[in-house]
């Protein structure tokens, strides 16, 4: 089931693929790139990738225009996303990253709203049940990668709304 992606107008504008020297223009350009990355990753439920994968993906490589954002510029865009709390580097070399189109606190809020709405407070779930179970099929967090799920549950744990626990077949969570 391929969903179509609505590329922003800037994506069809060749100068978009060169970071602009003017500070105001560059800020607008970085904001547009950040929005594009988050929208693209959200639609494709892409949670992690390497910088090299990113450079070759349609995200930073417009084949029609024959324009590609240089890797140094991709690093600038990714660092901007990190500053906003939407990206976490997975290694010291900054070659792979976790992209969070929602911050962990936002995912935690969505999960907790589902728990409350469905009367599941004081229940225990495996991580698999939360992201792959039949009960969550219609929820936005269905199919969420485990790394992001754990960060969301850690955020709920800090708010004393959940506790991550070890159960016989792995990890689980108890909601309060």
ABEGO torsion letter per residue (X at the ends): XBBBBBBBAAAABAAAABBBABAAAAAAAAAAAAAAAAAAAAAAGBABBBAAAAAABAAABBAAAGBBBBAAAAAAAAAAAAAAGABBBABAAGABBBBBABBAAAAAAAAAAAAAAAGABGBBBBAAAAAABAAAAABAABGBBAAAAAAAAAAAAAAGABBBBBBAAEBBBBBX
